[in-house]
């Protein structure tokens, strides 16, 4: 623990813990004193000291009102770390959490992924109070050190696939739409060029969508070329994205 004086304020730095390359530290700065308590600024730092991005999964629930999945993880599930002021004035507000950042990825079982990037830190600031004249007693815990992205079974965000396509087998023009995003079963609708007809396709694996009521017909989306490979009746056709 290191104490540094900046003018009239004393900054105390404290290294708390480390787990699998993720470190947790904090600083607390005396702010002011009242008749019964001292107020401090708490600065929490979670640092990813590794060379890889680390991801944490958070479960979700299906919202009927929004017609999509929304994050619903508990504090223990979704956060990277927590810091507790053991002698805080309020026992209900004595634990402070640090959550990773939204990554835009989600898994096939509808979990949202947050991320702390390699060689970067996430910093959070809070205020706490303790009984006047006492020294803060602080403890910390790494809740989730995270995992590499390849540890998860990812679903492709169907929003990325939306657009107009040309079927190179039939020369038909098609439009793919994600009606609501992150649906109960992530799906796309494929419309004919005149929008009079459409078919519904459900995502069952990453980048793989199966046609509704036809388990033998499916397409694979190639993220690099932004093309779709349709498999139907033993034939393969390419849908090429057009502007």
N, C-alpha and C positions, 0 to 999 in steps of 0.2 A: 504494500500500500504506500502511495506517494502523495504527499501534501505539498501544494504550491500556492504561494500567495500572489494574487494579482490585485494590487491596490489594497482595498479594504476587504476583498472577497478571498476566501480560501477554497481552493479547488482540491479535492481529494480524489485521487485515481486509485482504482482497485481492480485487479485481475481476478475474475471469479472462477471460471472453469473452462475446460476445453474438451471437445469430443469429436473424434474422426476429422480433424482439420478445421472444425468450426470453433471459434473462441468467443467467449463472452466476457466483457469488461464493462465497467461503469465509472462515471465521475459524479460526485455530488458537490454542489456549490451552495454555501450558506446564503440565503436571500434576506431574511429579516426575522426579527424576534418580536413576539407579542407577550402579553402578561403571562400566558401559560404554555406557549409552544414556540418552537423554532421551525421556520419554513425553509426547505431546501429545493433546489433544482436538481433533478436526477437525469443524467444523460447516459443512455444505455447503448452500447455498441456490440453488434454481432458481426464478426468478421469471418469471411470464407477465405481461409489461407491456402486452399488447394488450387489446383490448376483446372478444375472442372466445375461447371455449374451444378448446383445441388437443388433438387426439387422435392417438395413436400406435397402430399396428396390430401385433399379435403373432400369428405363425402358431401353429397347433395340430396335434396328432396325435390320432388316434382311439384311445382306451383300450379294449381288449377287456374288461378286468376291470371297468371302470366303465361301459362301454357308452355313452360320451359323449366329446366332444372336450375336451381339456385343453390349456392353454397350453404351448408348447414353444419359444418364441423364444430366440435367443441373447442374450447380454448386450448385444451391439451393436444388435440389432434392437429389444429391448423397453424400453431405457432412454432417458431424456431426456438425461442428461449423465453425464460421468465426471470425476473428479479424481485425478490421479496425484501421488504423493509421489516425486519423481525420485531422492531420496537416502535412501529408506526403508531400514530395517535389513533387511527381508525383501523380496526382489524378487518373491516369490510373492503377497504381500499388500500391494502398493503402489498398487493402483487401487481406487477406491471409486465406486460407481454410485448414481444417483438415478433411480428408476422413477416413472412417473406412477401415478395412482390408477385402480382398476377403475371402469369407467363403467357396466357392465351391458349395453352394446351389443356386438353381434358382427356380422360381415359374412356375406354370402351364401356366400363362399368359406371360411367357418369361421375367420375371424381374430377374435381378441378385441381390443377397443379399450380403451385406458387414456386418462386425461384429466388435463390440468392446467387448472384453471378460469381464466377471465379475471381479471386483476388479483389473482391469488393466488400464493402461493409454496409450494413443497414443500421441507421442511428435513429433512436427515438428519445423524445424528451418528455418528462413528466414532473409534477410537483408533489412533494409529500411533506408531512409535518410530524414532529416527534415532541415528546415532553421537553420543556425548556431545560437547557443545560446538559442534556444527554448527547452522547455520540451515536450517530446512526449505526445500527447493526444490519448489515446487508449480506444476503446470500443469493446465489443464482444457480440456474439449471439449464442445460441445453436439453430441450424437450425433443426436438427432431433435428438431427444433423443432416437430413435429406439424403437423396439417392441420385445417381446419374439418370439422365432422361431415358436411356435405353433400358432401365429397370422397369419401365411402365409400358403397358399395352395401350398405345395412344389411338385415339380416334381422330380422324381428320376433321377440321372444322368445315362443315359443308358450305359455309359462306364463301370459302376460297374457291369452290368449284362452280359457283353461280356464273351464268353468262350464256352467250350464244355459241352454238357449235354447228359444225357441218359434218354430216355423216358421209364419209368418203366412199361407203359402199353404195348408198342410194342417192347421194347428193341432196338429201333432205336437210332442211335447216331445223334445228331444235333449240329450245331454251330451257336451261336448268335453273330452278329456283329453290332456295331454302326459305320456306314459307315463314317459319318462326324461329329458326336456329335452335340448337340444343333441345330438341323435342324429346318426349318420353322415349321414343326410338328415333335417333337422329335420322332424318330422311330428307330426300330431295324429290321434287316433282319435275318430270320431263314433259315439256309442252311441245306440240306440233307448231309449225311455223305460223299457222293461223290462230293458234291458242284455243282451238275448239276441243282438242283432245289432249289428255295428259295421262301419264302413268306415274305411280309412286314407287320409290326405291328406298330401301332401308339399309342403313349401314350396319354390317355385322362384324366386319374386321376393319383395321385401318385401311383407308382408301378403297375399300371394297363395298359396293352397294348391290343388294339383291332386289330384283323386281318383286313387287307385292304379288303373292299367290302364284309365284313361279320360281321355285328354288333352283331351277336349272339355268336361269337367265340372270346374269350379273355383269357389272362393269367394274373396271379397276382404273382409278385415277392416278396418273403419273404427275407428281408434283413438280418435277424438273421440266418436263416438256409441256405441261398443262394440257395434256391430251387424255382422252378416255378410250379404253380398250373394251369394247362390248363383246361379251361371249354369249351367243344365242344359237341354239339348234346346231351345235358343233362348228359354227362359223365364228370368225373373229373380225370385227369391224372397228375402224378407228373414227372417233369423233374428235375433230380438231377445233380448238377454240378460235373464234373469229371476233374481231372488234365490232 
